Amino acid sequence: MRIGLLTEGGYPYVGGEGGVWCDRLVRGLDRHEFDVYAFSTGQVQEDTGWVDLPPQVQRVRTAPLWTAEEDGVVHGRRARRRFAEHYGELAAALCTAAEPGTAQKPSAAEADRFANALHGLAELARDEGGLVAALRSEHAVRALERACRAPGARRTAREARVPDLLTVAGHLERALRPLSLDWYEEDGLGAVDLCHAASGGLAALPGLLARHFFGVPLLVTEYGVRLRTHYLTRPDASPAVRSLLAAFHGLLTAETYRAASYLVPGNAHARRWQERCGADRAKLRTIYPGLDATPFARVGGEDRPEDRKD
């Protein structure tokens, strides 16, 4: 089997989270081939290099989420209309979704609206060569503003002001950078038999697109639920910014859980969060992190003085 291992800020870099268990996974499954698709989190991490990779790692492709150069793509009139349509639908999904932090899960219509918009943007990026300039354009900010002012938008979304819109548009541009990568080709993620995301959030986004373009099944492992992390960030931001960003990550998480064939929480805490965020219990398989049992077996097998027989 050929496995596409998707990581964010960890393996195969020397520094980063999840590197140890990813290395154990790859080395333990030496009968399979691995292609690693990794997002880096900063220049320092890239400068520290990679860990020693076993021979079953056939290829490593990396991309930074912390920076993106202008791709030089200039959209024509038809492409601009497609972008406005799909980005506007994505923005509308953020503005009308259930209030983040509540127990209410996204409806089927909301989930489909978000997924269709995401897939539409990905198809546009693949057809035109990238979305970096479009996501940074005034058209994106205007589309977000129209969605916030439209009937049916949440109160917190309607209260968004220009600085709030700029902040949210900037965050969406960074979060949607994976759509512009050249990973979604027949000889890229289209060639793997399974995508295994080593965490939720943006690491799973290429897996969603591989499933959409090629029907590749997706497996997601989470030791800490990324959505919970996003709920706890930006405490000083305005209510509008927190609400819109939480809605984006909430809908992305819901779509990931819906599309994944299996979800593998690494502990009971992560499993409870996944269930709260709408994960289907039938897909959950809790697998606790393994340890080398040899030292414990050796100590446990020693005879105590009182157990010895003369």
N, C-alpha and C positions, 0 to 999 in steps of 0.2 A: 504494500500500500504506500502511496505517496501522500504525505501529510503536509499541508501548509500551516505552519505554526505562526500565529499572529500575536505580536507582543507590542506593548507600549511602555517605554522607559525601563526595559529590563533586558532579558536575554536577546542577543548574545553579547551585550555590552558587559564590561567588567563591573561597572557600578549600575545599580538599579534594582528595583523590586522584582521578586519572582524569579530571579536568575537561577537560584539554587535548585528549586523544584523543576524548572524547565530543563535544566541540564540533566537532572536525574531521569526525567521523563524521556528525553531524547536518547540518553545512553542505555536506558533500560529497554527501549524498543528498537534494538539494533537490527531487527529483521525488516524494519520499514525504512523508507527514505523520507527525509525532511527537507522542505524548502522553508526557510525562515523569512518572514516579512515583518520587519521591526521598525517602529517609530522611536526616534530618539527625542530626548527632552531638553537637550542643551548642548552647547559646544564643548563644555567640559566633559560630558559623558562621551561624546564622539572622540575626543582627544585621548581618552583613557583606553580606547580600543576594545577588542573582543576577548572573550575567554577562549581557551583552546577548544576547538570544535571536533567532535568525533567524525569518522568518515561517512556516517549515514546522513550527515548534513550535506546535501548536494549543492545548495545554493542559498545565498543570503542577499536579500534586497532590503535596503534601508531608506527611510525618508524622514526628514525633520518635521515635527509639528510646531516647533518654536519659531520657524522662519519660513518664508516662501518668497522666492524671487518672482518678479513679473514674468509671465510666460509669453508675453508678446502677442497673445491671441486677440484679434480684433473681430468681434462678432458682426456679421451682416444683419440686415433687417429681420430676416426670418429667425435667425438664432437669438436675436434680442427679444423677439416676441416669445419664443419658447422659454427663454430664461425668465422673463417677467411672469409668464403663466405659472411655471413650476415654483419659482421662488415665492411668488405671491400666495400660492396654495400652501406652501410650507409655513409661511408667516401666519396665514390665517389659522392653520392648525394650532400654532403656538398660542394664538390670542383667544381661541375658543375652547381649548382643552379644559378639563376639570381643574379646579384650583389646586396647584401643587401642594403636596403635604397632606391632602385629604385621603380618605380610604377609597374614594371613588376611582375606579379604573377607567382608562380611555375606552370610549364606546368603539364598536366595530367600525362605524363611519369615520370617527376621528383617526383611528389607527390606519385605516385604508387611505385616508386623505394624506396623512403624513408619509406613509410608505410610497404612495404613488408620486408625490412631489419629490421625495428623495431619489427614487428611481429615475424620474424624469430628468432631474439635474445630472445624475450620473450618466445617463444616455447622451445628454447634450455635451457633457465634458468629453466623453469618448468620441463623439462625432466631430467635435470642433477643436479638440486638443487641450482643453483646460478651461477652468472657470475663475482663475485667480483675479483677473482684472474685473470680471463681471461682479464677483462677490464684493469687491472693494469699491464698486461704482456708486454714484448717487442714485442710480436706478434701484439698487438693492435697498438703500435707506428709504426711498420713497415708497417702495412696495411694502416695507415693514410698517411705515407710517399709515398707509391706507388700511392695512389689516388691523392696526390698533384702533383706528377710528371707525371701522365698519360696524354695522349693527350686529349684535351678538357677541362682540368682544368683551372679555372680562373687564371688570372695573379697573383692576390694577393695570391692565394693558391700555385702557383708554387714557389713563393718567400719565402715560409715557411722554416725556418732553424730548426735545431735540438731543440733548446730551445723552439721555437714556437710549434713544434710538441708535445713536452712533456707537455707544458701548455694546449694545446687543448685536448690531450688524458686524462689528469687529470680532466679537466672539464667534458668531456664526461663520464668518470667513475662515477663522482658524479651525473650527470644528469640522468644516466641510472640505478642508484641504485634501483629505484622502480621495475625494471624488475625482481630482484632477491627475492622479497618478497613472502611470502606464502599466499598472499591475494587472489590469483586467483584459488580458489577451489570451489567446489559445495556448501560447507557450508560457503563460504566467500562472495566475490562479486558476485559469481554465484547465490546466494540466494536472491539478491535484485531485486526489480522490476524496479528501476530507479537509475542511478548514477547522483548525482548533485554535480558538481565541483564548489566550492565557489570562484574559481579564475581560470584563464587560466594557462599556463605554466605547471610545473611539477605536480601540484595538479590534473590536468586533465588526466595525463598519466595512472593512474590506471583505470580511466573510459574508456579510449581507449582500454585497454587490456580486461576489462570486456565486452565491446562490441564485441571485436574480438573473445574471447573464448566462450562467452555465449549469445551474441546478446542482451545484456542489453542496453537500450537506454540511451543516455547521454544528460544532460542539463548543460550548462555552464553559470555562472553569473560572470560578470566582472565589477568592479567599476573603476579599473585602469588596462589598458591593459599591461600584463607582458612583451610582446614583446617590447613595447616602453621603459620599464625599462632596458631591456638588451641592447638596442641600445645606452643607455646613460651611461652604465657602462664600466669599463676598458678603460678610455680615454688615459692612458699611455701605453697600450699594442701596439704591433706592428700591422701594417695593416693586416698581415696574420692572426694573432690571432683574431682580431676583426672581420674580414671577415668570418672566419670559424665558430666562435661561433654565430655570427649573423645569418649565414645560418642555423645552427642547430635549433636555437630557432624560426627562421622564418618558417622552414619546419614543426616543431612540432606544431606551432600555426596554420598553414594552414591545417594540418591533423586534429587537434582538431575541427576547424571550419567546416571542411568537414564532419567529423563523427558525430558531435552533431546534435541532433534532433531540438533543439532550443538554441539560444544564447540570454542571457538576460543582456544587458548593463544597468548599473545603472544610466547613465547620457548620455547627447548628445555627450560629448567629447569621452567617451568610444565607443559609437556607431560609430562615424566617424572613429576612429582608427580601429575598427573591419571591417568596410567596406573597408578601405584602405588596410587592410591585407587580403582581399579576402573573407570575410564573405558574404554568400548569404543573400540578403536583406529579402527574404521570411522567413528566420529563425529568424530574429531579432524581439525581443519584449522588448522595453525599459520599465523598471519598476523603477521608482524613489524610493529612500529609504523613508519609511513611518515614520511618527512622531505621537506621541500621541496628538490628536487634542483637548483633554479636556481643557487644560489651555487656548488655543487660543479661543475656543468657549465661555468659561466663561468670558474672557475679552471682546470679541466682543459683548456679549449679554448685557453688562451693559449699562444703559441709561445715556447719557450725560446730564448735567444740562439743556442745551438749548433745549433738546428734550422732557423734562418733561412738561406735561400740568397741569395747576392748576385746 
